[in-house]
Amino acid sequence: MSDLDIDVAVFNFDGPCFQVDAGGRAGGDAEAEPAGAAESTQSTQTAKGKQTGQSELSEEETAAVRKLKARDTQVRAHEAAHLAAAGGLAVSGASFSFQRGPDGVNYAIGGEVSIDVSPGRTPQETLGRARTIQAAALAPADPSGQDLAVAAQARQMEQEARAELAREQTDERNAERSPTTRERLANAYGPYGGKPAPTLSLYA
């Protein structure tokens, strides 16, 4: 299935920017980066932070760093839960938005994961996909409002698939019980309209 044939929903997990008024050393606007680039950036920034010396941070700045670290851990765990539950429906890896802390390190304060929410080719396949989407949406311990909205859409998809599956099963049962034209005529008039079946005698 090509990218043009799928519907995509985004699990978005945004957080507040932590502001520290201490000589402009706190991070400003968040930057969005994919997960791989984020880890590289964070490692580089961590090294720089160690070079500048975190012992120079004020108490207020140190508190801000603790909050940013906690938020970073929360965001990464949240998006990892989405990816683990989404399986093959995940369109891509997690991407994050970052804020630079007073220590010069970029911390993830928000993230998102895109997932394929297209219906399947059959009601049964759609049913399975809907269940996976719901599981992925509700996988984090703290689902966001967007996560809950995607889960609600998936429940609607599941209900529609169940209804379609029930209609198909009903149609199949009716088709099995439905008599053929010959059987309907036989039931109404008896074989050949109640008359003896015609015969043909051949003589040599």
C-alpha positions in Angstrom: 0.0 0.0 0.0 1.5 3.4 -1.0 1.7 6.5 1.1 -1.1 8.0 -1.0 -3.5 5.2 -0.1 -3.3 5.4 3.7 -4.9 7.6 6.4 -2.5 8.8 9.1 -3.2 9.8 12.6 -0.6 11.5 14.9 -0.1 10.7 18.6 0.9 14.1 19.8 2.3 14.6 23.3 3.2 18.3 24.0 4.5 19.8 27.2 5.2 23.2 28.6 8.4 25.1 28.1 10.2 25.6 31.4 11.3 29.2 31.7 14.1 30.3 33.9 14.9 34.0 34.2 18.6 33.8 34.9 20.6 35.8 32.5 19.0 34.2 29.4 20.6 30.9 30.1 17.4 28.9 30.0 16.1 27.5 26.7 13.7 29.5 24.6 11.5 28.1 21.9 11.4 24.3 21.3 13.0 22.8 18.3 11.6 19.8 16.5 13.9 16.9 15.5 13.6 13.3 14.6 14.5 10.8 17.3 17.9 9.8 15.9 19.1 13.4 15.5 17.8 14.1 18.9 20.0 11.5 20.6 23.1 12.8 18.7 22.3 16.4 19.6 21.7 15.6 23.2 25.0 13.7 23.5 26.8 16.7 22.0 25.1 19.1 24.2 25.7 17.0 27.3 29.4 17.1 26.5 29.3 20.9 26.1 27.3 21.2 29.3 30.0 19.2 31.2 32.7 21.5 29.7 30.9 24.6 31.0 30.5 23.1 34.4 27.1 22.5 35.9 28.4 23.5 39.3 28.1 27.1 38.0 24.3 26.8 37.8 22.1 28.6 40.3 19.6 26.8 42.5 16.8 28.0 40.2 18.6 26.8 37.1 19.4 23.4 38.7 15.7 23.0 39.5 14.9 23.8 35.9 17.3 21.1 34.7 15.7 18.5 37.0 12.3 19.3 35.6 13.6 19.1 32.0 15.2 15.8 32.7 12.0 14.4 34.2 10.0 15.7 31.2 12.5 14.2 28.8 12.2 10.8 30.4 8.4 11.0 30.4 8.2 12.1 26.8 10.5 9.4 25.5 8.7 6.7 27.5 5.4 7.9 26.2 6.4 7.7 22.5 8.2 4.4 23.0 4.9 2.9 24.3 3.1 4.1 21.2 5.7 2.6 18.9 5.8 -0.8 20.7 2.0 -1.2 20.6 1.6 0.1 17.0 3.8 -2.6 15.4 3.6 -2.5 11.7 1.0 0.3 11.6 3.6 2.8 12.7 4.4 5.0 9.7 7.7 6.3 11.1 9.7 6.5 14.3 9.1 9.1 17.0 10.0 12.7 16.5 10.6 15.2 19.4 10.5 18.9 20.1 13.3 20.1 22.4 14.2 22.8 24.7 17.7 23.8 25.7 18.2 23.8 29.4 20.5 26.1 31.5 23.1 23.4 31.3 23.3 23.7 27.5 21.6 20.3 26.9 18.6 19.9 24.7 15.7 18.0 26.4 12.7 16.5 24.8 9.5 18.3 26.0 7.1 17.0 23.4 6.9 14.2 20.8 4.7 12.5 18.2 4.3 9.2 16.4 2.4 8.8 13.2 0.3 5.6 12.6 -1.6 4.2 9.7 -5.4 4.3 10.5 -6.7 3.2 7.1 -9.3 0.4 7.2 -8.4 -3.1 6.0 -9.5 -4.8 2.8 -12.1 -6.9 4.7 -14.2 -6.3 7.8 -12.2 -8.9 9.6 -8.9 -7.1 8.7 -10.4 -3.7 9.7 -11.4 -5.2 13.0 -7.9 -6.3 13.8 -6.4 -2.9 12.7 -8.9 -1.0 14.8 -7.9 -3.0 17.9 -4.2 -2.4 17.2 -4.8 1.3 16.8 -6.7 1.5 20.1 -4.0 -0.4 21.9 -1.3 1.9 20.4 -3.3 5.1 21.3 -3.8 4.0 24.9 -0.4 2.3 25.5 1.2 5.2 27.4 0.4 5.4 31.1 -0.7 9.0 30.5 -2.5 9.2 27.2 -2.8 12.7 25.8 -6.0 14.3 24.5 -5.0 13.5 21.0 -4.3 9.9 22.0 -7.8 9.6 23.4 -9.3 11.1 20.2 -7.5 8.6 18.0 -8.7 5.8 20.3 -12.3 7.0 19.9 -12.0 7.0 16.2 -10.6 3.5 16.3 -13.5 2.3 18.4 -15.9 3.8 15.8 -14.0 1.9 13.1 -14.3 -1.3 15.1 -18.0 -0.9 15.6 -18.5 -0.3 11.8 -16.4 -3.3 11.0 -18.4 -5.5 13.4 -21.6 -4.3 11.8 -20.4 -5.1 8.3 -19.1 -8.5 9.4 -22.5 -9.3 11.0 -24.2 -8.3 7.7 -22.0 -10.5 5.7 -22.5 -13.5 8.0 -26.3 -12.9 7.9 -26.3 -12.8 4.1 -24.3 -16.0 3.9 -26.7 -17.8 6.2 -29.7 -16.6 4.2 -28.0 -17.7 1.0 -27.5 -21.2 2.4 -31.1 -21.5 3.5 -32.6 -19.9 0.4 -34.2 -22.6 -1.8 -33.3 -22.9 -5.5 -36.0 -22.1 -8.2 -36.5 -25.9 -8.8 -37.0 -26.4 -5.0 -39.5 -23.5 -4.8 -41.5 -24.9 -7.7 -41.4 -28.4 -6.2 -42.6 -27.1 -2.9 -45.4 -25.1 -4.6 -46.7 -27.6 -7.2 -44.9 -30.9 -6.5 -42.4 -32.3 -9.0 -43.4 -31.2 -12.5 -46.5 -29.5 -11.3 -48.0 -32.7 -9.8 -48.0 -34.6 -13.1 -46.0 -37.8 -13.8 -42.6 -37.1 -15.2 -42.6 -37.5 -18.9 -40.9 -40.5 -20.3 -39.6 -41.5 -23.7 -39.5 -45.1 -24.9 -37.1 -46.2 -27.7 -37.7 -49.3 -29.7 -35.1 -51.0 -31.9 
